[in-house]
Amino acid sequence: PNKALLFMYKMLVQTVVDGFEGLGVTPVFMHVDYIIPNTTTAGDFVVWVGSDIKRTDLMIQFRQRGCYTILYQTELVNKPNYCHEPTWSKDIYNEIWDYGWGNVELLRRCGGSLPPARYVPAGYLKNWPKLPPFKEGNVEKIVFFGSLDFNRMGCWSRMLKSPLLQPKLSSVYNIWKLEQFVEYIEKKEEGVNRIWVNIHKWCRYPHHGNNSDALEPRMSVLLSTKGLLVSDRSFWKDEFSYRDILDFAEIDDMEKTFARIYQLSIADRQKLLNTRWELYKKRFNPPQLLKNANVHLLLEENPRVVLSDVK
């Protein structure tokens, strides 16, 4: 198991745990380490959080025990012949959960060759570190949290051409533990007003509106800090899910979008953030997300749940 991925997938694992608990189930959360736990019995739910599994035999063993197996899929659905991806087989999983509508729409086009797919975005994280309130006189920064690889650098370079954005832009890609993230959010760079920016993998300009622009699970990590966020344009259903919570803009229109935010007084900017924050907590409350996906109907059939974050 890759321990470094535990922080990377925490928002999805927590969505599952908090979601089931909010629906009246007390999950047993464990790190399996490629070993079938003896406590696992028929009727339990086993949720694999992560991308492709190299040890598909493990999930097949869960399935053979009569467990209901779910893949919580974490990557873009952009492989050739993805409808016949062997690690997503019906022989391994009863169903697939996905963080983005763009991905779900693609999975549902496979005509029954894959397990059924549900839209379950990463939710609001309780007890998450919070950015300090905006303050007059602070340095203004626009921060991208993640890798600038995967063609993001082309879009980043276009943003750097903006006289407004260039002095404010920075990126962070050296945080792999929650403790590091807490340090960065609560203590590092004091005296800074931070606004998050999101750029998709395989970023394109202008935006083509296709399914591969599903809004990433990382939004949960960033929005749960109680911060403003501006994202590259996304698949239309994803944008609708996040409406009034964050701003969407073409890469070449980022300057205009940030200019509108910076034209607000600090008090009005904070008021905007507070409004979006309350809406985000309500709409992306994990139990509500699972209800929206009709997961509660599964629990009416059998409320026993075992959650795993096998890597």
N, C-alpha and C positions, 0 to 999 in steps of 0.2 A: 504493500500500500504506500502511496505517495503522501506523506504527512503534509507536504507543502500545499497540497490541494485542499486541505481541510478548511482553511480560511477562504480559499477561492470559491468553494461550494457552500459555505456556511449559510448564505442567504436562502438557498434552496432547501437545505436540510432543515433550517429553522422554520421555513414556510410549511413544510410537511408536519413537523412536530407541533408547532403552535396551531396549525390548522386542524389537525386531528384532535388535539386537546380541547380546542374551542368547540368542536362538535360533540364533546362529551366523552371522548375516548382518552384514556391515559396510555400513551404509547410507551413501548420499551425501546429505548434508543441505544444502539450498540455499534461498535466498530468491529466488523466481522473478521478482518484479516484472513480472508479466504477460507474460513472454517465454518461449517454448518453448525450453528448452535443447537445443542440438544433440546432446548426449550421450544424450538420451532415446530409447530404442528399444523395439521391441515386446517385451513380456514384463516390462517394468519396472512397479513399483508406484508410483503417484502418489497421495499422501495429501494432501487439502486439509483443513487444520485451521481451523475457523471456522464462522461462521453462513452465511447465504445468500450465494451468489456473484452478483455483478452481471455478472461476465465469464464467463458459462457457456461462451462460445465457446472460451475457453482450455482448459477441461477436455474439451470436445468434440474439440479438436485432439489432446490427449493420447490420447483414446480412439481416434481415427482412426489414430494411429500404432501401435495395438495394445497400448497400456499398460492395465494393470488399475487402474481409478480408484476411489478410496474417498473418501467424505465423512466426516470426523470431525466430527459434528454437535455444536454447543455450546450450543444454546438449548432452552428448553422447547418441547415439541411441543404447542402449544396454538392453532395457527392454525385458522380455519374452513377446511374442505375440505382439510386438510393431506395427505390421501391423494392429492390431485391437484396438489400443489405442483410447479410447473414446474422450479424450480431443484434439485429432488431426483430428477429424472427418470431412468428406466432408460437413456435415450439418453445421459446424461452420466456416470452412475456405475454401476459393477458392484455396489457394496454401500455400506451406510451403517454407520458405527460410532457408537455413542452412549454417553455417560458414565453414563446412568441407566437402571435397569430400567423405571421408569415410562414413559419415552420409548420404549424398545424395544418394550414391550408394545403401545403405541399404533401404532407403525410396523408391527408385525406383524399388526395388524388390517386392513390395507389390502388384503388379498386379492390380492397380486401386482401392484398398480398402482404400487408403489414397489420399489426394489432391496431385497434381503434385508438385515436389520439384525442387528448383533452388539452385545452388551453388552461395552464396553471402558471401564471407569472410569479416571479419571486415577490414576496410580500414585505410589508412594513416590519422592521426589526425592532423589537422592544429592547430597552436597556442598551441602546447603541450610542456610541460617542456622538456628541453634538457640536457643530461649529458654533463659535461665539457669535452673538448678534452683530449685525453691521454697525460700524462706528465711524463717525466723522473723523477725517484725518488719517485713516488707515490706508495702507497701500492696497490698490486694487489688483487682484490676480484672477485669471481664468485658468482653471486646472483641468487637464485631461488625466484621468486615473487609469493607467493601463499601458500596453505596448503600442508604440507607433509603427510597428511592422504591419504586415498584412495589408499593404497598400494605403494605410492611413497617412503615411508621410506625404503622399501627394496632396491630400486634402489639407493637412497641417501646413504645408508649405504655402498653399494658396491663402490660408488664414494669416500667415506671417507677413504677407504683403500688405495687410491692412495697417495704416498708421495708428488706428485706435486699438487694435487687438495685439499687435506685435509686442509692445512693451509689457503686456499683461499676461501673455501666454506662458504656461509652464506645464510640464508633464511629470508624472510620478509612476515609476515602475520598479520599485525596490521594496515593496511591502508584502510580506507573505505570512504574517502572523497577526492575530487580533491585537496583541500588545503593541506591535509596531504601528498599527492603524490608530489605536487610541492615542499613542504618543503624537502622531502626526496631526490628528484632528484637534486635540485638546491643548497641546503644549507647543508644538513646533510652529514657527512662523507667526509668533504673536504680533499683533499690530497689522494684520492682513485681513481684508475682506475677500473671501474666496467665493467664486461662482464656478460650478462644474460645467464642463462641456463634454459631450459624447460624440464620438466619431465611429461609425460602423467599420467592421472588418470589410475589406474590399470596397472601400469608400469610392463612390462615383460622384461626378458632378457634370451636369445636373442630376438630381435624383430621378430614377426611372420608375419608382413606385412599385417595384416588384417584390416578391415574397422574401427574398434574401435579406431584406432590411428589417428583420424582426428586431424588436427592442430588447437589448441584452439584460441578463439577470443583474448585471452590475448596477442597473438603475436602483435596485433595492439598497445596495451598499451606500450609494451617494444620496438618494432622497431621504434615507433614514438618518442622515446626519443633520437633518433640517437645513438643507441648503437649496438655493436656486440652481436650476439645471437647464441648459440649452442643448438640444440634441440635433444631430444630423437628421434629415427627413427619414421617415420610416414607412413600413407597409401601412396602408391606410387603417386597417383594423387595430394595429398597435397604437397608432396615433390617437384613435378614438378612445382606446382604453385609458390613455394618459392625458386626455384632454383637460385643460385648465389646471394641470399639475405641473407641467413643464412646457417650455417653448420648443417648437420645431422650426428649423430653418435650413434652406439649401446652404451648402458650404460658402458659396459666394454671397449669400445674404446674411451671414453670421454677423458681420459688422453692423448692419442695420438693426438686427435684433438686440445685440448687446448695447448699441447706442440708446435704444429706447429704455433699457433697464438703467443705464447710467444717467439718463436724463431725470430719473426719479430722485427725489430727495431721499436721504438715508431713512427717514421715518416712513416714507411711502414705500420704499423698497422693502423694508422690514414688514410693513403691513401686507404687501403682496405675498411675501414669503409665508407669513403666518396663515393667510387664507389658504394658500396651496398646501401647507403642512397639514391643516385640519382635514382637508379633502383627501389628501394622500392616505393619512392614517385610517380614514373611514373606508375608502374604496379598496385599499390594498391590505385590509385586515385579513390575515391568513384564513381564519374560519370562513369569512365571506368569500374569499377566492375559491375555496374548496366547494362551498355551496353553489357558487356560480357555475362550477364545473360539474355539478351534480354528483360529487363524490359522496355526499351524505346518503345517497341512495344505495351505494355499495355497503355502507355501514349498517343500513337497515337489514341487509341480508346476513351479515356476520360482523360484529363489532370488534373481533380480535385483531390486533395490529402489531406487527413487528417492523420497526423501521431500521434500515441499515444504510450506512454511508460507505459502503465498500468501495475501495479505490484499486 
